[in-house]
Amino acid sequence: MAHLNPYLSFKDNAREAMEFYHSVLGGELTVSRFGDMPESGVAPGEEDLVMHAQINAEGGLVLMASDTPTGMNYATPQGMSVSLSGDDPETDRLRAAWNGLSEGGTVLMPLDPAPWGGLFGMMVDRFGITWMVAVNPSFA
């Protein structure tokens, strides 16, 4: 079985971002630093940067991230969104995620009824990551 998981890149605030996402999404957060790996090749002073962080949350949600140390190319995320969606029974959980993720961010489209049914909203969170949240209409 294959899985497709978002993997976010940050310049130097992956730990802060992942701790924030963990507070919103719940689950288990694991963090490995570049300094935890012998001969990681990072510049002096970058040992505490995140080499890999992962959230495993309820319902099979997985979100991964890392910092980009000196010597590696970094570009501000653009042209992509992280989508979080579910069915009507998940409405309260998805609304809570929307409220948490949008805190300190910029709402592009409020979480409102969508023309195709259900609810839909878009935002850019405080870390510059674009999120789409959708509550699918119930087909029962």
DOVO-96487 format. One record per residue (C-alpha): residue in one letter; x, y, z. Coordinates in steps of 0.2 Angstrom, whole numbers, plus 5000, padded with zeros to 4 digits. Example, Ala and Ser with C-alpha at 12.3 -4.5 7.8 and 13.67 -1.06 7.14 Angstrom:
<rs>
A506249785039S506849955036
</rs>
This chain:
<rs>
M500050005000A500750174995H500450335004L500550514998N501050635012P501350825012Y503150865017L503451045021S505051145020F505551285031K507051395032D507351395051N505651375060A505051195056R505051155075E503951305079A502751265064M502651075068E502251105086F500951225081Y500151095069H500350965082S499351075094V497951095081L497950915073G498450815089G499250645087E501050605090L502450725085T504250665083V505750775079S507550735074R508850875073F510250885061G511450875077D510650705081M511550635065P513450615065E514250705050S512550785045G513550915036V512651065043A513551225046P514151265064G512651335074E511351235064E511351075074D509651115082L508751135065V507551005061M508150865050H506450775050A504850805060Q503250705058I501450715065N500450555065A498650605069E497050515071G496250455055G497850425046L498350605045V500250625042L501150785040M503050795038A504250945038S506050995039D507151145040T508351195025P510051225032T511351335024G512051255008M510351195002N509151294991Y507651354999A506151434991T504551504999P503151384996Q502051434982G500951344969M500351204982S499151184996V498851065010S497150995009L496150935024S494450855021G493250735028D491350685029D489950765039P490350675055E492050755055T491250935054D491750975072R493550915070L493751005054R493051165060A494251155075A495651125063W495151275053N494951385068G496651335074L497651335058S496951505053E497451585070G498751715065G498551685047T497551755032V495951685027L495751685008M494051605008P493051585024L492451405028D490651425021P489451325011A490151274994P489151274978W489551094976G488951054994G489751035010L490951175017F492551245010G493851375015M495651425011M496951515021V498751545022D499351505040R500551605050F502051505043G501551545024I500751375021T499151375011W497851265018M496151205010V494851135022A493351045015V491850955023N491150845011P489250835010S488350685017F487750555004A486750455017
</rs>
